[in-house]
Amino acid sequence: MSQPLKVALIGANGQLGSDIVSHFLPQCDRYQLTALTRADIDIRQADIVDQVLTTQKFDVVINSAAYVRVDDCEQEVDTAFNVNAIGALNVARACRDINALCVYISTDYVFRGDRPSPYTESDMPNPINIYGTSKLTGEYLVQQTTTRSLILRISSVFGKAGASGKGGNFVETMIKKAKAGDPLKVVNDIFMSPTYTYDVARLLDALLQAGATGIIHGANSGSCSWHEFASAALSLANIQHPIAAIPASDFPTKATRPMNSALISNQLPKITDFQMRSWQEALAAYIQAR
Ligand SMILES: NC(=O)c1ccc[n+]([C@@H]2O[C@H](COP(=O)([O-])OP(=O)(O)OC[C@H]3O[C@@H](n4cnc5c(N)ncnc54)[C@H](OP(=O)(O)O)[C@@H]3O)[C@@H](O)[C@H]2O)c1
């Protein structure tokens, strides 16, 4: 029997990180997981990263840590780049030194979003906000530093833990407001691929088993507007509450959002039989499990 893969996970407390822990930790025959929170490793500090990662012989390091507050990134540019770009570089250097696969979790926001069709892995990124720019810089730094990397782009995630950086997730916010009887207005002209972190954890497992490298899009399949997503969430949760559809121009934010950042993968079918289910199925599973 082969040895379990030694995997370090950075960002273990996060929305995605928590689901990676839940999926990988019990599988002791296949994975030996070291779950690292920000208290264990601050990726902005190269010496700490080096100390934590190079003293053990990890086969894989998953970097799920990020500064994810998209609007705050516009002002807090230093923090965005220190975590999402320099942090990614620090992790990639340590991976190179121990010959570990460096897995960097990235985002649909690397794309401009000015076309109607979904983005594939071969489309050229061209971000329109600081968050997307810092994450794309992270991707470049990882690729430039180590030849053994996997960049997994996901989008608009929802998971049991809720994004710690965002204080919950969109689905929970909608349900909470609807239950409180608050008026709801949601944009209906921004499109994306909602993605369940539970599914991303399983996808990562399949990708590691397949020895995948390069850039891969790992969103749930299909796409919708935020209004459609919110309506589906309330309907699945059996909550009757009106949601007004508004254009993005009526909901100004500090950071400009891509109008269509839906992701699709040309690579996945070439690598693994694992398929990401539709966002509707994933949302139904989430609502049932919450
Ligand atoms: N949320 C989305 O909609 C979305 C969409 C596309 C891509 N992504 C990507 O998916 C990944 C996971 O996001 P998420 O939604 O799970 O976000 P999250 O819940 O905010 O998790 C991010 C984690 O990173 C940790 N972290 C922040 N700064 C750190 C630092 N300097 N050193 C070490 N750890 C640090 C946070 O720790 P604390 O909890 O202690 O702050 C948190 O546990 C990120 O790479 C993100 O860019 C997210």
The ligand as an SDF file (V2000), in Angstrom:
LIG
                    3D

 48 52  0  0  0  0  0  0  0  0999 V2000
  -15.1310   33.8970   -1.0110 N   0  0  0  0  0  0  0  0  0  0  0  0
  -15.3070   33.8640   -2.3280 C   0  0  0  0  0  0  0  0  0  0  0  0
  -16.3940   34.1740   -2.8460 O   0  0  0  0  0  0  0  0  0  0  0  0
  -14.1680   33.4420   -3.2300 C   0  0  0  0  0  0  0  0  0  0  0  0
  -14.3590   33.4920   -4.6280 C   0  0  0  0  0  0  0  0  0  0  0  0
  -13.3150   33.0830   -5.4550 C   0  0  0  0  0  0  0  0  0  0  0  0
  -12.1210   32.6490   -4.9180 C   0  0  0  0  0  0  0  0  0  0  0  0
  -11.9580   32.6330   -3.5650 N   0  0  0  0  0  0  0  0  0  0  0  0
  -10.6580   32.1890   -3.0310 C   0  0  0  0  0  0  0  0  0  0  0  0
  -10.8920   31.0320   -2.2440 O   0  0  0  0  0  0  0  0  0  0  0  0
   -9.9410   30.9680   -1.1860 C   0  0  0  0  0  0  0  0  0  0  0  0
  -10.6680   30.7430    0.1270 C   0  0  0  0  0  0  0  0  0  0  0  0
  -11.5610   31.8290    0.3850 O   0  0  0  0  0  0  0  0  0  0  0  0
  -12.6590   31.7590    1.5420 P   0  0  0  0  0  0  0  0  0  0  0  0
  -13.9480   32.1740    0.9680 O   0  0  0  0  0  0  0  0  0  0  0  0
  -12.5480   30.4420    2.2250 O   0  0  0  0  0  0  0  0  0  0  0  0
  -12.1470   32.9480    2.4730 O   0  0  0  0  0  0  0  0  0  0  0  0
  -12.0340   33.0310    4.0560 P   0  0  0  0  0  0  0  0  0  0  0  0
  -13.1460   32.2800    4.7070 O   0  0  0  0  0  0  0  0  0  0  0  0
  -11.8500   34.4770    4.3990 O   0  0  0  0  0  0  0  0  0  0  0  0
  -10.6910   32.2210    4.3520 O   0  0  0  0  0  0  0  0  0  0  0  0
   -9.4230   32.7740    4.1450 C   0  0  0  0  0  0  0  0  0  0  0  0
   -8.5250   32.2950    5.2450 C   0  0  0  0  0  0  0  0  0  0  0  0
   -7.2540   32.9230    5.0770 O   0  0  0  0  0  0  0  0  0  0  0  0
   -6.7440   33.2440    6.3530 C   0  0  0  0  0  0  0  0  0  0  0  0
   -5.7560   34.3090    6.2380 N   0  0  0  0  0  0  0  0  0  0  0  0
   -5.9680   35.6120    5.9340 C   0  0  0  0  0  0  0  0  0  0  0  0
   -4.8050   36.2760    5.9420 N   0  0  0  0  0  0  0  0  0  0  0  0
   -3.8490   35.3690    6.2620 C   0  0  0  0  0  0  0  0  0  0  0  0
   -2.4530   35.4460    6.4260 C   0  0  0  0  0  0  0  0  0  0  0  0
   -1.7890   36.5960    6.2830 N   0  0  0  0  0  0  0  0  0  0  0  0
   -1.7670   34.3190    6.7340 N   0  0  0  0  0  0  0  0  0  0  0  0
   -2.4260   33.1490    6.9030 C   0  0  0  0  0  0  0  0  0  0  0  0
   -3.7510   33.0080    6.7640 N   0  0  0  0  0  0  0  0  0  0  0  0
   -4.4560   34.1140    6.4570 C   0  0  0  0  0  0  0  0  0  0  0  0
   -7.9600   33.6810    7.1450 C   0  0  0  0  0  0  0  0  0  0  0  0
   -7.6750   33.5910    8.5160 O   0  0  0  0  0  0  0  0  0  0  0  0
   -8.5580   34.4120    9.5850 P   0  0  0  0  0  0  0  0  0  0  0  0
   -9.8860   33.7290    9.5830 O   0  0  0  0  0  0  0  0  0  0  0  0
   -7.8020   34.2570   10.8510 O   0  0  0  0  0  0  0  0  0  0  0  0
   -8.6290   35.8180    9.0650 O   0  0  0  0  0  0  0  0  0  0  0  0
   -9.0000   32.6730    6.6630 C   0  0  0  0  0  0  0  0  0  0  0  0
   -8.9950   31.5250    7.4740 O   0  0  0  0  0  0  0  0  0  0  0  0
   -9.1480   32.2780   -1.2590 C   0  0  0  0  0  0  0  0  0  0  0  0
   -7.9470   32.0240   -1.9490 O   0  0  0  0  0  0  0  0  0  0  0  0
  -10.0070   33.1920   -2.1060 C   0  0  0  0  0  0  0  0  0  0  0  0
   -9.2420   34.1420   -2.8010 O   0  0  0  0  0  0  0  0  0  0  0  0
  -12.9550   32.9940   -2.7100 C   0  0  0  0  0  0  0  0  0  0  0  0
  1  2  1  0
  2  3  2  0
  2  4  1  0
  4  5  1  0
  4 48  2  0
  5  6  2  0
  6  7  1  0
  7  8  2  0
  8  9  1  0
  8 48  1  0
  9 10  1  0
  9 46  1  0
 10 11  1  0
 11 12  1  0
 11 44  1  0
 12 13  1  0
 13 14  1  0
 14 15  2  0
 14 16  1  0
 14 17  1  0
 17 18  1  0
 18 19  2  0
 18 20  1  0
 18 21  1  0
 21 22  1  0
 22 23  1  0
 23 24  1  0
 23 42  1  0
 24 25  1  0
 25 26  1  0
 25 36  1  0
 26 27  1  0
 26 35  1  0
 27 28  2  0
 28 29  1  0
 29 30  1  0
 29 35  2  0
 30 31  1  0
 30 32  2  0
 32 33  1  0
 33 34  2  0
 34 35  1  0
 36 37  1  0
 36 42  1  0
 37 38  1  0
 38 39  2  0
 38 40  1  0
 38 41  1  0
 42 43  1  0
 44 45  1  0
 44 46  1  0
 46 47  1  0
M  CHG  2   8   1  16  -1
M  END
$$$$
